[in-house]
Amino acid sequence: MKVEKVLAELNRLRQDLAKDPHDLEWFTLHHVFCFVSYKMADFQRYLDETVKPGDEPHE
């Protein structure tokens, strides 16, 4: 599974919410998105190690 696909979904979820830094849901999604964006290579390695072929979610 490619990290870009996960990032795109995180970003979609984040943008579905009103930007409100005091809302825990928006705050969580925003900062997870930012962190994963900065650590894409590390997250890709994690996905490669943990998500086996056939385990990817379907759209």
C-alpha atoms as one frame of an Amber mdcrd trajectory, in Angstrom:
protein
   0.000   0.000   0.000   1.326   3.432  -0.891   1.611   6.116   1.757   0.143
   8.702  -0.633  -3.179   6.854  -0.621  -3.338   6.951   3.180  -2.334  10.618
   3.231  -5.015  11.459   0.690  -7.640   9.786   2.872  -6.404  11.537   6.018
  -6.547  14.834   4.175 -10.073  14.116   2.932 -11.222  13.312   6.461  -9.534
  16.446   7.789 -11.127  18.663   5.140 -14.579  17.195   5.811 -14.451  18.965
   9.169 -14.629  22.663   9.870 -11.147  23.951  10.644 -11.338  24.336  14.399
  -8.093  23.969  16.380 -10.191  23.527  19.551 -12.103  20.526  18.151 -10.283
  17.351  19.190 -11.275  15.458  16.011  -9.986  18.167  13.654  -6.876  18.745
  15.812  -6.049  15.022  15.792  -6.533  14.530  12.058  -4.628  17.709  11.234
  -1.575  16.855  13.312  -1.495  13.202  12.267  -1.670  14.349   8.632   1.167
  16.841   9.189   3.344  14.342  11.055   2.884  11.571   8.491   3.565  14.076
   5.696   6.910  14.924   7.296   7.744  11.263   7.952   6.489   9.722   4.696
   9.491   7.427   4.232   9.195   6.079   7.780   5.453   5.556   7.403   5.969
   3.822   4.043   8.420   1.411   5.722   5.844   0.783   8.440   3.141   0.059
   5.849   5.499  -2.229   3.920   6.219  -4.207   7.085   2.685  -4.450   8.451
   0.247  -4.433   5.524   0.515  -7.685   3.620  -0.688  -8.178   0.038  -4.448
  -8.584   0.039  -4.864  -6.744   3.368  -5.337  -3.317   1.779  -8.770  -1.780
   2.205 -10.932  -1.421  -0.873 -12.284   1.932  -1.981
